[in-house]
Amino acid sequence: MRAAGRSKGRDQRLETAEDLGRTVRPSGGPPLSVAVAIVSHDSAADLSGCLDAVAALDPAPREVVLVDCASRDASLETAEQWRATRRDAQPPGAPWRLEIVALSDNRGFAGGMNEALARSEAPHVLSLNPDARPAADYLAVLTERMENGTGGSRGGWRVGAVTGRLVRPTAPGDETPTLDACGMRLTPTWRHLDRGSGEPDRGQYDRLERVFGATGAASLFRREALEDVAVEGEVFDPAFHSFREDAELAFRLRERGWEVLYEPRAVCEHRRFNLPERRGKMPAAVNRHSLKNRYLLRLYHQTAGNFWKTLIPTLVRDVLALGWVLLAERSSLPAYGWLWRHRREALARRRQIQNRRTVPAREIDRWFFTSGLAMEIETGEES
């Protein structure tokens, strides 16, 4: 298995779709026990490149499921054309066929991913955004870490998710890639941030680490863990629709004692459009869900002790957010009304989540006050 290169002193441009081609390069081994789950909505421009990268994964996955959430562009046609082209060029006995699921309504990433999980069976699931381009060995490296990353002097960890080093597309002539996400971290304001986002990749995230959570853009999950934390059979909360749903899942994984690892050898290109600094260019519905989900996240998972520990920073942030909505983003005002109308359902879901938690609150709270908490997998000692 070829490991992805280190980031210091190297040209880390990923192979293009033309380099990868549309056929899986033989590895001599069986396909990995992984289902690749892709959720699309108006993603026609990205789908072919994403599917080309998936087709080049070596070893190949067992299943690939694409769920389209009522796209208004040519997403479905693009996927179907790609499948037909691959079918014609694919040798007999190829490990997977693309399954396309067309939904009549837009359920967002959360609802689309729930559908993809229901349509697949493999014991591991790679969630993938259409604008992600995993390197050919991305799945192999993550799977290896998932299976071999349970050591440590603390008696071993139940690894529920592994995420890789996501980088943004590199412009021609630029030898230093820009990082997109190296795992997820929390702040005392209850923000969840992608570690390294927007930073030049100079090797600062070259260590294998424990992280709070894994981005839904390109992370590997253990199905057993997803089923363990599901609420009423749903892995992702449909109320979240889009934005922050991966952070909410991360809370439930940690509250049930599942570990999340960051594996820097696994590299994936991720274009990413939705960034805080681009909020003014994002669709009004996405901004509205983002605001709503900020409060849902706290309602589901904040404990009394954490409330007092984070009161001042979160209060300041809430006041600033309200002021911004009133002055510059009134299209997000309905988020507050939605929260009030659905308060009973939200509180009922909180009770279900809190009644099933097995990890003390203090173990979760530590992630709010340690930016990029690093744990050496070999020794289990904090660095």
C-alpha positions in Angstrom: 0.0 0.0 0.0 1.5 3.4 -1.0 1.4 6.0 1.7 0.6 9.6 0.9 3.7 11.8 1.0 4.7 14.0 3.9 4.0 17.7 3.5 7.4 19.1 4.2 9.4 20.0 1.1 7.2 18.3 -1.4 4.8 19.0 -4.3 1.5 17.7 -3.0 -0.6 18.2 -6.0 -3.1 15.3 -6.2 -3.6 13.3 -9.3 -6.2 14.8 -11.7 -9.2 13.0 -12.9 -7.5 12.5 -16.3 -4.5 10.9 -14.5 -6.7 8.6 -12.5 -9.0 7.5 -15.3 -12.2 5.7 -14.9 -11.0 2.2 -14.1 -9.8 0.9 -10.8 -6.1 0.1 -10.9 -5.6 -3.6 -9.8 -4.1 -4.1 -6.4 -4.1 -7.8 -6.3 -6.3 -7.8 -3.2 -10.1 -8.0 -2.7 -12.2 -4.8 -2.4 -12.3 -3.1 1.0 -15.4 -3.6 3.2 -16.4 0.0 2.7 -19.4 1.7 1.3 -18.7 5.1 -0.3 -21.7 7.4 0.4 -22.1 10.6 -1.7 -24.9 13.2 -1.3 -25.5 15.6 -4.1 -27.6 18.7 -4.6 -27.0 20.9 -7.7 -23.5 19.3 -7.9 -23.3 18.5 -11.7 -20.1 20.5 -12.1 -18.3 18.3 -9.4 -19.8 14.9 -9.8 -17.7 13.4 -12.7 -14.4 14.4 -11.0 -15.6 13.0 -7.7 -16.7 9.7 -9.3 -13.4 9.5 -11.2 -11.5 9.7 -8.0 -13.7 7.1 -6.4 -13.2 4.8 -9.3 -9.4 5.1 -8.9 -9.4 4.1 -5.2 -7.0 1.2 -4.8 -8.1 -1.2 -3.3 -11.6 -0.5 -4.4 -14.6 -0.1 -2.1 -17.4 -2.7 -2.0 -20.3 -0.3 -2.6 -20.8 3.2 -3.9 -24.1 4.9 -3.3 -25.0 8.4 -4.7 -28.1 10.0 -3.2 -29.3 13.1 -5.1 -31.5 15.5 -3.1 -33.8 16.9 -5.8 -31.1 18.7 -7.8 -32.4 21.4 -10.2 -29.3 21.1 -12.4 -28.0 18.1 -14.4 -26.6 16.2 -11.4 -28.7 13.1 -12.1 -28.0 13.1 -15.8 -24.3 13.5 -15.1 -24.2 10.6 -12.7 -26.2 8.4 -15.0 -24.0 9.2 -18.0 -20.9 8.5 -15.9 -22.3 5.2 -14.8 -23.2 4.2 -18.4 -19.7 5.1 -19.6 -18.1 3.1 -16.7 -20.3 0.1 -17.4 -19.3 0.0 -21.0 -15.6 0.2 -20.1 -15.7 -2.0 -16.9 -14.4 -5.5 -17.0 -16.6 -8.4 -15.8 -16.5 -9.0 -12.1 -15.7 -5.3 -11.2 -16.1 -4.8 -7.4 -18.9 -2.3 -7.5 -21.6 -0.6 -9.5 -22.7 2.9 -8.8 -26.2 3.0 -7.2 -28.0 6.2 -7.9 -30.9 7.2 -5.6 -33.0 10.1 -6.7 -35.0 11.8 -3.9 -38.0 13.9 -4.7 -37.2 16.4 -2.0 -34.1 18.1 -0.7 -33.4 16.5 2.7 -30.0 18.1 2.9 -26.7 16.3 3.7 -28.3 14.8 6.9 -31.3 13.3 5.2 -29.3 12.3 2.1 -26.7 10.5 4.1 -29.3 8.7 6.2 -30.7 7.4 2.9 -27.3 6.3 1.7 -26.6 4.4 4.9 -29.9 2.6 4.6 -29.1 1.6 1.1 -25.7 0.1 1.9 -24.4 -2.7 4.1 -20.6 -2.6 4.3 -19.2 -2.4 7.9 -17.4 0.9 7.1 -18.7 4.0 5.4 -16.8 6.8 3.7 -18.8 9.9 3.6 -17.9 12.0 0.6 -18.9 15.5 -0.7 -19.1 15.9 -4.5 -16.4 18.5 -4.4 -13.9 16.0 -2.7 -11.2 14.2 -4.6 -9.6 11.5 -2.5 -6.1 10.3 -3.4 -5.9 6.8 -4.8 -4.7 5.4 -1.4 -7.0 7.5 0.8 -9.5 4.7 1.6 -6.7 2.1 2.1 -4.9 4.4 4.6 -8.0 5.3 6.5 -9.1 1.7 6.7 -5.8 0.5 7.9 -5.8 3.1 10.7 -9.4 2.2 11.6 -8.4 -1.4 12.1 -5.0 -0.8 13.7 -5.6 2.4 15.6 -7.0 0.9 18.8 -3.8 0.6 20.8 -2.5 2.7 23.6 -1.7 2.4 27.3 -5.2 3.4 28.4 -6.5 0.0 27.5 -7.3 0.6 23.9 -9.9 2.9 22.2 -13.0 2.0 20.2 -12.3 3.9 17.0 -15.5 5.1 15.5 -14.2 7.5 12.8 -11.0 8.4 11.1 -10.4 11.5 9.0 -7.6 12.5 6.7 -5.7 15.6 5.7 -7.9 17.6 3.4 -6.3 20.2 1.2 -7.7 22.8 -1.1 -7.0 22.7 -4.9 -3.5 23.9 -5.6 -3.0 26.5 -8.3 -0.4 25.7 -11.0 3.0 26.8 -9.8 2.1 26.8 -6.1 4.2 24.3 -4.3 2.7 24.8 -0.9 -0.8 23.4 -0.6 -3.5 25.1 1.6 -5.0 23.0 4.3 -8.8 22.6 4.4 -9.4 20.3 7.4 -7.3 18.2 9.7 -10.0 17.0 12.0 -12.4 19.1 14.0 -11.9 21.1 17.2 -14.1 23.1 19.6 -13.9 26.5 21.2 -15.4 28.0 24.4 -17.9 29.9 22.2 -19.3 26.5 21.0 -17.8 26.9 17.6 -16.6 23.8 15.8 -13.7 24.6 13.5 -11.7 22.6 11.0 -8.2 22.4 12.2 -5.7 24.1 9.9 -8.4 25.6 7.7 -6.8 28.1 5.3 -3.3 27.6 6.6 -0.3 26.8 4.3 0.6 23.1 4.8 4.1 23.3 6.3 3.9 20.0 8.2 2.2 21.4 11.3 -0.4 18.7 11.2 1.9 15.8 10.3 1.2 13.7 13.5 -1.3 11.0 14.0 -3.7 12.5 16.6 -7.0 12.1 18.5 -9.4 14.9 17.4 -12.8 15.9 18.6 -14.6 15.1 15.4 -14.4 14.3 11.7 -15.7 16.4 8.8 -18.5 14.8 6.8 -16.7 15.9 3.6 -14.4 12.9 3.5 -14.2 10.7 6.6 -14.4 7.0 7.3 -16.9 5.8 9.9 -17.5 2.4 11.5 -21.0 1.4 10.9 -21.2 -0.3 14.3 -20.5 3.1 15.9 -23.0 4.9 13.7 -25.7 2.4 14.7 -24.7 2.7 18.3 -25.3 6.5 18.4 -28.3 6.6 16.2 -31.5 8.2 17.6 -34.7 6.4 16.6 -32.7 4.7 13.8 -31.4 8.0 12.4 -27.6 8.5 12.3 -27.8 12.2 11.2 -30.5 14.4 12.7 -32.9 15.4 9.9 -33.7 18.6 11.7 -30.1 19.8 10.9 -30.6 19.4 7.2 -27.3 21.0 6.2 -24.4 22.5 8.2 -23.1 21.3 11.6 -24.6 17.9 11.3 -21.1 16.3 11.4 -20.3 18.2 14.6 -23.6 16.9 16.2 -22.7 13.4 15.2 -19.2 13.9 16.7 -20.8 14.8 20.1 -22.8 11.6 20.1 -19.9 9.5 19.2 -17.8 10.9 22.0 -20.6 10.8 24.5 -20.9 7.0 23.8 -17.1 6.5 24.1 -16.1 6.2 20.5 -12.8 7.6 19.5 -12.0 9.8 16.4 -8.6 9.8 14.9 -6.7 12.1 12.4 -4.5 10.3 9.9 -2.2 12.7 8.1 -1.0 10.1 5.5 -4.5 10.1 4.0 -4.8 13.0 1.6 -8.0 14.3 -0.1 -8.5 17.4 -2.1 -11.6 19.4 -1.1 -12.7 22.5 -2.9 -15.2 23.7 -0.2 -17.4 26.7 -0.9 -19.2 27.1 2.4 -16.8 29.0 4.7 -17.5 31.6 7.4 -15.8 34.4 5.4 -18.1 33.6 2.4 -21.3 33.8 4.4 -22.6 36.7 2.4 -22.4 34.6 -0.8 -24.0 31.5 0.6 -27.7 30.7 0.0 -30.1 32.2 2.5 -31.4 28.7 3.4 -27.9 27.5 4.3 -27.2 30.5 6.5 -30.6 30.0 8.2 -29.8 26.3 8.9 -26.4 27.3 10.2 -27.9 29.7 12.7 -30.6 27.3 13.8 -28.2 24.4 14.1 -25.9 26.4 16.3 -28.5 26.4 19.0 -29.7 22.9 18.4 -26.2 21.7 19.0 -26.1 23.3 22.4 -29.6 22.2 23.3 -28.8 18.6 22.6 -25.4 18.4 24.2 -24.6 21.2 26.7 -24.5 20.2 30.3 -25.1 22.5 33.3 -21.4 22.5 34.1 -20.5 23.4 30.6 -23.1 26.2 30.6 -21.4 28.0 33.3 -17.9 27.3 32.0 -18.7 28.8 28.6 -21.4 31.3 29.6 -19.5 34.5 28.8 -18.0 33.6 25.5 -21.2 32.0 24.2 -23.3 34.9 25.4 -21.1 37.4 23.6 -21.3 35.3 20.5 -25.1 35.0 20.7 -25.5 38.8 21.1 -23.3 39.5 18.1 -25.1 36.9 16.0 -28.5 38.4 16.8 -27.2 41.9 16.0 -25.8 40.6 12.7 -29.1 39.0 11.7 -31.1 42.1 12.6 -28.9 44.4 10.7 -27.5 42.5 7.8 -29.1 39.0 7.4 -32.8 39.3 8.2 -33.4 36.2 6.0 -32.1 34.2 8.9 -34.6 35.5 11.4 -37.0 32.6 10.9 -34.4 30.3 12.5 -35.4 31.7 15.9 -39.1 31.1 15.2 -38.3 27.5 14.1 -36.5 26.8 17.4 -39.4 28.1 19.4 -42.0 26.1 17.4 -40.0 22.9 17.7 -38.8 23.3 21.2 -40.7 20.2 22.5 -39.3 17.9 19.9 -35.8 19.2 20.4 -36.0 18.8 24.2 -37.4 15.2 23.7 -34.4 14.4 21.5 -32.0 15.9 24.1 -33.5 13.5 26.7 -32.9 10.6 24.5 -29.3 11.6 23.8 -28.4 12.4 27.4 -30.0 9.2 28.7 -27.7 7.2 26.5 -24.4 8.9 27.2 -21.7 6.8 28.9 -18.8 9.2 29.1 -18.6 11.8 31.9 -19.2 15.4 30.9 -15.7 16.4 32.0 -14.3 14.2 29.3 -16.2 16.1 26.6 -15.5 19.5 28.2 -11.8 19.1 27.8 -12.1 19.5 24.1 -13.5 23.1 24.5 -10.3 24.3 26.1 -7.6 22.4 24.3 -7.1 23.6 20.7 -6.2 20.6 18.7 -5.7 18.2 21.5 -3.0 15.7 20.4 -2.7 12.2 21.8 0.1 9.9 20.7 -1.6 6.7 19.6 1.4 4.6 20.5 1.5 5.6 24.2 -1.8 7.2 24.9 0.1 10.2 26.5 -0.9 13.8 26.0 1.6 15.8 24.0 
